[in-house]
Amino acid sequence: MSKKKKKVLSIVIGVIFLLILFFPYKHEILEDGNSDVYSSLTYKIVNWCHETDIQYGKEVYFETKVYFFPNNRKSNEKLKQEHYSNK
């Protein structure tokens, strides 16, 4: 195999490897007010969304947080507890 073919093959394998690491393979909707969770092997993106009662109606709360490895391996329930305990 020539040097050029080896170089192209190694680049293709590297790109495939990076896609596997960073492509979100799982999408979940939590029961706390339609929060979305996108998971990959190296990160987890959570779009927190919940409603709180205020004096004259409801207020909707939105926040997006990114959890990188190793925090992305925590359960959604654990992340939810940590997120709301910091508020």
N, C-alpha and C positions, 0 to 999 in steps of 0.2 A: 504494500500500500504506500502510495507516495506521501510526501510531507504535507502537501496541500489537502489531500483527502483526509488525513489524520486531523489536521487543524479544523477543517469544516465539521468533521464528525464530533470532535471534542466540543466545539461551539454549540452544535445542535443538542448534544447530550446535556451540556450545561444549562441551556435555555429550558429544556424539558424539566430538568431537576428544579430550577428556580420556579417554574410554573407550578410544579407539584407542591413546593413549599408555600407559595404565596397565593395560590388560587383558593378562594373560599368554597369549600365543598359542602357546607351545611348551612341551612337557613332555618331559624326557629322563630316563633312568635311567642313571647312570654305572656302569662295571664295577668300581669299587673297593669294592664292598660295599653296593650298592643306594643310593647317594647320588642324591637327586632334584634336578633343575634345572628351575625355572620361569622362562621368559624373557618379557620385554616389551620395548618400544622404549626405556624409560627405566630399567629395573632388571633385575636377575637375582637370584633367590633360590635358594640352594643349601643343601639339607639334607644336610650331610656325615654319612656313616654308614660306619664301617669297623670291622673286628675286629682286635684285637691279641692276640698270644699272651702270656700271663703265666704265672707258675710253676705255677699249679694250674688252668689252663683258659684260656678266652678272655674278653676284655673287649671290650664293644661301646662305641664312641665315637660320640656324637651331638653335632652342633653345627649351628646355622642361621646363615648369613651372608647379608647383603643387599649386593649390589654395584650401586651407582648409576652412571649415565652419567659418564664414558666407560669405567669398568672393566667394565661389563656387556657390552661389545663384545669382551672378551678371550675366547679359546677356553676351553672347559672344561678342556682339558689344561693350559693356562697357569695358570688359576685353581687347579687341583689342585696344581701344582708350588709355587705361591706359598703356598698354604694349608699344605701339609705341611712346607715348608721353615721356616715360622715356629714350628713345634711343637718 
